[in-house]
Amino acid sequence: MTDFCSPKAKLIIELDGSQHLEQEEYDHERTQYLESQGYKVIRFWNNEVLNNIEGVILVIMEALKSTPPDLRSPSPNPLDLGRDGEGS
């Protein structure tokens, strides 16, 4: 189970507390597995989210920018395009 997963963006966000200090090897193996499945995994410490939410959001936004375009938004519907290729 992950803290947040966007299958469409192939993005997983994990929030780590102090318990993760004791399971570092498990987390590393799990991250490797998720990345092998095509996901980008971003980890934040709980205190980062609480004390620097703006920085956390910036990291997430950058990760979404690097998502391939076909996963970010659907292609325009050809039926919605006029003769000149512009939307009606």
PAVO-451823 format. One line per 10 residues: number of its first residue (from 0); their letters; for each residue x, y, z of C-alpha. Coordinates in nm, 4 decimals, decimal comma, padded with zeros to 6 digits. Each point is the difference from the previous one (the first is absolute). Layout:
PAVO-451823
NUM) a) X/Y/Z ~ ...
//
This chain:
PAVO-451823
0) mtdfcspkak) 00,0000/00,0000/00,0000 ~ 00,1236/00,3488/-00,0821 ~ -00,0907/00,3342/00,1544 ~ -00,1036/00,1420/-00,3381 ~ -00,0044/-00,1541/-00,3456 ~ -00,1005/00,1491/-00,3334 ~ -00,0097/-00,2861/-00,2505 ~ -00,0639/00,2434/-00,2859 ~ 00,3108/00,2079/00,0801 ~ 00,1925/-00,3113/00,1154
10) liieldgsqh) 00,0898/00,1943/00,3158 ~ 00,0203/-00,1272/00,3567 ~ 00,0504/00,2268/00,2998 ~ 00,1161/-00,1466/00,3284 ~ 00,0009/00,1806/00,3347 ~ 00,2592/-00,1371/00,2378 ~ 00,0015/00,0305/00,3763 ~ 00,2613/-00,1101/00,2514 ~ -00,0995/-00,3673/-00,0410 ~ 00,1547/00,0091/-00,3470
20) leqeeydher) 00,3469/00,0393/00,1517 ~ -00,0315/-00,3619/00,1131 ~ -00,1287/-00,1329/-00,3322 ~ 00,2329/00,1794/-00,2401 ~ 00,0961/-00,3186/-00,1876 ~ -00,3652/-00,1025/-00,0422 ~ -00,0918/00,3468/-00,1285 ~ 00,2912/-00,0075/-00,2463 ~ -00,1023/-00,3407/-00,1399 ~ -00,3630/00,1072/-00,0210
30) tqylesqgyk) 00,0934/00,3203/-00,1834 ~ 00,2109/-00,1996/-00,2455 ~ -00,2939/-00,2323/-00,0673 ~ -00,2441/00,2877/-00,0547 ~ 00,2462/00,1728/-00,2338 ~ 00,0404/-00,3259/-00,1941 ~ -00,3763/00,0163/-00,0546 ~ 00,0359/00,3425/-00,1613 ~ -00,0834/00,2179/00,2997 ~ 00,1937/00,3034/00,1176
40) virfwnnevl) 00,0231/-00,0118/00,3797 ~ 00,0455/00,3164/00,2037 ~ 00,0651/-00,0195/00,3729 ~ -00,0496/00,2770/00,2534 ~ 00,0577/-00,0008/00,3730 ~ -00,3150/00,0848/00,1948 ~ 00,1700/00,3101/00,1421 ~ 00,0731/00,1229/-00,3556 ~ -00,3714/-00,0065/-00,0775 ~ -00,0862/00,1737/00,3261
50) nniegvilvi) 00,2746/00,2643/-00,0133 ~ 00,0589/00,0567/-00,3717 ~ -00,3173/-00,0798/-00,1909 ~ 00,0915/00,2496/-00,2746 ~ 00,3265/-00,1833/-00,0663 ~ -00,1799/-00,3345/-00,0022 ~ -00,2533/00,1305/-00,2513 ~ 00,2795/00,1315/-00,2234 ~ 00,1677/-00,3424/-00,0044 ~ -00,3303/-00,1677/-00,0878
60) mealkstppd) -00,0706/00,2540/-00,2756 ~ 00,3470/-00,0584/-00,1496 ~ -00,0613/-00,3757/00,0054 ~ -00,3295/00,0489/-00,1818 ~ 00,1697/00,2176/-00,2631 ~ 00,2375/-00,2839/-00,0765 ~ -00,2920/-00,2369/-00,0589 ~ -00,0291/-00,0876/-00,3700 ~ -00,2547/00,2281/-00,1740 ~ -00,2341/-00,2841/-00,0919
70) lrspspnpld) -00,0468/-00,0712/00,3709 ~ -00,0508/00,3632/00,1070 ~ -00,3021/00,0840/-00,2098 ~ -00,2105/-00,1659/-00,2656 ~ 00,0548/00,0848/-00,3641 ~ -00,2559/00,2349/-00,1524 ~ -00,3078/-00,1719/-00,1319 ~ 00,0218/00,0216/-00,3826 ~ -00,3772/00,0456/-00,0141 ~ 00,0352/00,3249/00,1970
80) lgrdgegs) 00,2385/00,1528/-00,2546 ~ -00,1256/00,2260/-00,2770 ~ 00,1277/00,0000/-00,3581 ~ 00,2928/00,2224/00,0923 ~ 00,1082/-00,2393/00,2762 ~ -00,1161/00,2346/00,2758 ~ -00,2642/-00,0825/00,2556 ~ -00,3495/00,1240/-00,0791
//
